[in-house]
Amino acid sequence: MQIKDKVFIVTGGASGLGGVTSAWLADRGARVVIADLNRPSQGLSDSVKFITTDVSDSVSAQAAVDLACDQFGSLHGLINCAGIAPAEKVLGKEGPHRLESFSRAIAINLIGSFNMLRLAAQAISGRAQTEAEETAGVIINTASVAAYDGQIGQAAYSASKGGIVGMTLPIARELARSRIRVMTIAPGIMATPMLLSFPQEVQDSLNRSVPFPARMGRPEEFAQLVGHIIENDYLNGEVIRLDGAIRMAPR
């Protein structure tokens, strides 16, 4: 599937990995709907629209899908980047892990991704039989290496990202009949604004933990992988680790 003139929703698209991905797609001729709780700091071009979106809410998520279809006439893809990264021990100094914080991680990261996916798939499938390209649409979720080797304090985060990994193949198998591909990216340590705000010695330690290249991943590298997945029609039902071969230590 070509990127140019296609319509994509990017959740969490106002900043971080989603923000870079939104800009990367728009620069290559795509039309993009940024679905985020926060408005992008940069101005929007005619090919980029923004809508305040709570991905875990069905009405809010449907509004984002409707905006894409109403403003751009169609929908070809969804890139799920919205998420939170809580850190809390099961048995901490202040007592057991708060159930509400665990539930919130699942609601935003896992249920939110599925919520957007189900609604985007419905919109894409409506025109799946009318276009000639081999792929009618593509859905790309964002998991994490924490789905495989989560650290102490990441029980909620790892559970939410593990769920995304687990649902990739069965949904890809189901949506094959509509010519919709489903892929997941599992990033490692990425140079997002949050990590770049850490003290330099912490950043240096993180860099040394990556086998090669010994640095944090660049958000542009995430966007490039998104682009390759979109354009490579034979990528389907798989999770790709984007991590420099890192395997996280227990803590």
N, C-alpha and C positions, 0 to 999 in steps of 0.2 A: 504494500500500500504506500502510495506517495504521501508526503507531508503537505506539499503545497496545495492550498485551497481546501484542505480538510479542516474539520471543526473538532476541537478537543476541549474537554473540561479538565482543569487541573485543580484538584482540591489542595488546600494549603499552598496555593499558588502565589501568595502575596510576598513570601520571603523564603529563605533557606533553599532547600533542594527544589521545592515547588516553584519558587520565584525564578530561579535560574532556568528551570525547565520551561516555564511559561514564555520567558523572553527568547529562549533558544528556538522554540517552535514558531513563535511569531516572526522571528528574523528569517525563517525559512519559508514563509508564505502561508503558515497555518493561521486559522482564526481560533482564538482562544477565549474561553470563559474561565476567569479566575474565581473559584469558589472558596471563600475563606472568611473567617470571623473578622479579620483585620484588612483594611484597605491597603493596597500597595502604596509604597512611599513614592514611587515614580509615576509620572503621568501615563495615561493609557492612550494608545493609538486607536484608530478606527477598527482595527482588526482584533482588538482586545477589549473584552467587557469584564466588569467586576460585579459580583453579587455576594452580599453577606450571607454566609451559609454555615449552618450547624449540621455537619455531615451525619450526626446521629439522630437527627429529626427528619421524619419522612416528608413533612410538608416543606421544610426548608430545602431539603435535597431535591425534591421534585421541582421546586422553583428554579434551581440552577439548571436542571435539564431542560425545562421549558424555555428558559432564557436563551440557551444555546440554539434550540430549534426555532424559536421565534425570531431572534436577531440574525442568525446565520443560515436558517432554512434547513438545517440538518444536524446530525451528530455522528461523528465517525470514531471517536475514541474518548477514553477516560484515563487520566493518570492520577491515581490516588496517592497524594503526598501528605495529607493532613494527619497529624498525630501528636501525641504527647509522650514524654519519656520520664515517668515517675521513678523515683528511687526510694524504696522503703523495705526494711527487713521484715521477715515473717515474725520474728521475735526480736523486737527492738528495745531500747532502753525505756521507752515510754509505753511499752505493752505490745500486744500483737498487731500485726499489719491491719490497718484500717480497711474494713470491708468496702467503704465508700470509695476509697482511692483505687482499690483493685477494680471495682465495678466501673469507675470512670475511665480507666485505661482500656478496659474491654469495650466499653460503649463507644469511645471515640476511635480507637485504633482498629478494632476488629468489626464491630457492628457498623460503625460509620463507613468503613471501606465496603462492606457488603451492601449496605443501604444504597450508596452511590452506584455500586456495580449493578444491582438488580434494576434500578431505574434507568441507568444508561443503556443497559442491554435491551430493555424494552424499546427505548427510542431508536436504537440502532437497528434492531430486528425489523422495525416497521418499514425500512427501506432496503433491507438486505437483498431482496429479490429484484431490485430495480437498477442496480449498478453493476458494471461489467468487471470491476476489479475482483481479483481472487479473494481478497479479504474485504468483508463488508465493514468490519470494525475491529478495534483492538482495545483491550482493557489491561492496564499495567498497574499492579498494586506495589506498594512499598512495604517490605517486611524489614528484617534486620538480621545481622549475624547473631544477635541475641536470641533468635528463634532456635539456634542450634547450640550455642555455647554461652548462654546467659550467665551473668556474674551475680554474686551475692548482692541482694537488694533489687534485683531486676525480675522478681517473680511475676509481677503484674505485666510489665513491659514484654518479657519473654513469652508469657502466655498469649498476649494479644497478637504478637508477631508470629508465634507458632501457629495460631489459628489461621492467619493469612496464608502461610505456607501450605497448611493442610487443605485449604479449600481451593487452591489453584487448579489442581488436576481435575477434580470432579466437575468444577464449573466449566473448565475448558472442554471437557468431553461433552457436556450438555449443550454448550453454546455452539459447538461445531456445526450443528444443523442450520444455524443462522449465519454461518461464516464469520463468527466473532472469535478472535483469538484472545486468550487470557494468559498473561505472564506476570511474574513477580520478580522484583529486584530486592536483594538483601544486602544493603550497604554495610560496610564496616565503619571505621572511624572517618567521618567526613568533616571537611573544613567549613562547617556551618557557623553563622555568627555566634551561636552559643559556645561552641568549642574554642573559637578564636578569641573569646573574651576571657578565657582561662589564663592564669599567669604563664609566662613564657616557659618556665621550668616544667610545668604540667604539660604544655604542648610538646616540648622536647621529649618528654617521657612517652607520650602517646605516639609520637613519630617513631621512636626507637622500637616500639612494640610491633610495628608492621614489618614483615620480612622483606618485601620489595614491591614497589619502591618504598623506602623507609620514610614515609610522610603520610599525612592525612589525605584522603581522597578529595579531589576537587569537585565542587558541585557541577562544573561543566562536564566532568567525566560521567556523572550520573545522567545529565541531559543527553550526552552523546549516546549512551546506552539506550535510553528511551527512544531516541531517534532510530537507532539500528533495529530495535525490536519492531517499531512501527513499519519500517521498510522491508524487513526480512519476513516474508510470509510463512516461512517454515519454522519459525520460532513459536511454539505454542505449548501450554501446559507445563511450563518449567519454571524453576526458581534459579536465578543467576546471582551468585555472590559477587559483589563488587567490593573487594576488601584487601587487595594486596597480599593475599594468602594468610591473613591474620587468623589466629584462633585465640579467643579471649581466655585469659587466666581467670581463676575463681573470683579474684577481687582486683 
